[in-house]
Amino acid sequence: MSISEQDKIGREEVVDKICGLVDSLEKDKNFCLALNGAWGSGKSFVLSMIEEKLLQKSEYIVIKYDAWKNNFYSDPLIAILYCILDTLRSDPKYTEFKYKRAIKKVLKQFSEKKFTETLQKSFPKVAVNNQWGCFLGLAVEIIKSVIKEAKSSILDNDLFNDYKSYQTLLRETIIVLNVLTSKQKETDKQIKIILLVDEIDRCLPDEQLKILERVHHLFEVNNCAVIVALNREQVTSTYSKICGGNGKEYLRKFFDYNFELSMSNVEFFKNELWDNIVENDEFKFVEVVSKKQLEFLQQFVFQEMEPYFGSQSNIDNRELYRMLNYIFNIIKSFPDKKVDFPYLVLISYVLCCRLYDKKQFVNLKNKKIKELFDIFENKNVVSPLLLVYNRRTLGTSTHYTLYSECLNTVNYYLNTWSINEDYQKREKIATVFSDGISATPDYMQKLEIIFNKIDCIAD
């Protein structure tokens, strides 16, 4: 399945517009585009969709720079240069030069004053029949020499205190890329370089600004498009804190276009739960989980989280991702990997207790609660959540019974866990919650796993 076929929230329109800007880029022009969205809005996925679509055109050189994965150098310039190098060498037509002496001779002719002139003369000398692979080969050799010089300049001179050296390295790289995009592949179509920058948000605050500066300086290249995924609010706040200026004005100098990605916390929770847990082939759901059930679980979890965050709109996608990751790992720990909807509700409830109501969690864990019949509703107690949900969404008493039985099952698990030392009491609970109980014989083992796993969560 292609990346585009995995798009379930309609990002194709945005992708088509951005790729259309690349396609219509005029000769010897360039632009920089911001793909703005909060954490969890799908920026990385959209970048992957853009990459997949652009790679269908052989005349496009698509460079992917993951700022987080490539932050092991003290200055991002070296990592960016390596990403350029790796991309050029991955081209099927790339030809590694057999005549190293000829290359060395050409490279020795380079001088700071005559770099452009020498480079223009060098390409025809080493290219066999004007082949694109030979152009790539020479470009790779030159960029390798630039990287070697950059490592020395950056790492030995306290992060480019030598301003002239920094400018020289930038200029040499830009010249190489400009010469490369001035050529044509065998298709006689205009070569374009597209740089995709991702995961800036995950870097340290000062690194975020440094990456933007390096990208801005390095890719003032003809026939080039730079697409940066970022959280604009976070970067502007970072700039204001570090530099004391207006972060919005600071970002305005970088970007020619701005595209917004939005995703509510409700959408995020349901999409992640469905994609990574419900549709996970590793897990064995006893019964098919419906979208209605997912909607109920989302409302249930948000209701539990609301007192901690003040309102449901304040619930952060990062926090939801953390919770869903815990749920995923707990189910993965089940020996048979079997799970049903009541287990999802049970895990979610105990997890919420651990994260937002530790006193309740400690009571549950230590089995200090002797009568838990009123945590949710039993036969004689009606949940306000179910009443609201039934009236607004489900509309039928059949659905009300379905979710009532689900929470009865959860209550049965919790009560059995709490007073499982007393067989008579356990029998009493089984009688009270007789309707809707679909517990398998190994549910006590799973309860142990649930509580032990959740107990180990770091504060």
Sequence and secondary structure as in RCSB ss.txt:
>XXXX:A:sequence
MSISEQDKIGREEVVDKICGLVDSLEKDKNFCLALNGAWGSGKSFVLSMIEEKLLQKSEYIVIKYDAWKNNFYSD
PLIAILYCILDTLRSDPKYTEFKYKRAIKKVLKQFSEKKFTETLQKSFPKVAVNNQWGCFLGLAVEIIKSVIKEA
KSSILDNDLFNDYKSYQTLLRETIIVLNVLTSKQKETDKQIKIILLVDEIDRCLPDEQLKILERVHHLFEVNNCA
VIVALNREQVTSTYSKICGGNGKEYLRKFFDYNFELSMSNVEFFKNELWDNIVENDEFKFVEVVSKKQLEFLQQF
VFQEMEPYFGSQSNIDNRELYRMLNYIFNIIKSFPDKKVDFPYLVLISYVLCCRLYDKKQFVNLKNKKIKELFDI
FENKNVVSPLLLVYNRRTLGTSTHYTLYSECLNTVNYYLNTWSINEDYQKREKIATVFSDGISATPDYMQKLEII
FNKIDCIAD
>XXXX:A:secstr
  TGGG  S  HHHHHHHHHHHHT  TT EEEEEEEE TTS HHHHHHHHHHHHTTSTTEEEEEEETTTTTTSSS
HHHHHHHHHHHHHHTSTT    S HHHHHHHHHT  SSSHHHHHHHHHHHH GGG HHHHHHHHHHHHHHHHHHH
HHHHHHTTTT  HHHHHHHHHHHHHHHHHHHHSB TT  B EEEEEEE GGGS HHHHHHHHHHHHHHT  TTEE
EEEEE HHHHHHHHHHHH S HHHHHHTT SEEEEE   HHHHHHHHHIIIIIT TTSEESS   HHHHHHHHHH
HHHHHHHHHSSGGG  HHHHHHHHHHHHHHHHHSTT EE HHHHHHHHHHHHHHHH HHHHHHHHTT  S  TTS
S  TT   HHHHHHIIIII SHHHHHHHHHHHHHHHHHHHHHHTTT HHHHHHHHHHT TT    TTHHHHHHHH
HHHHHT   
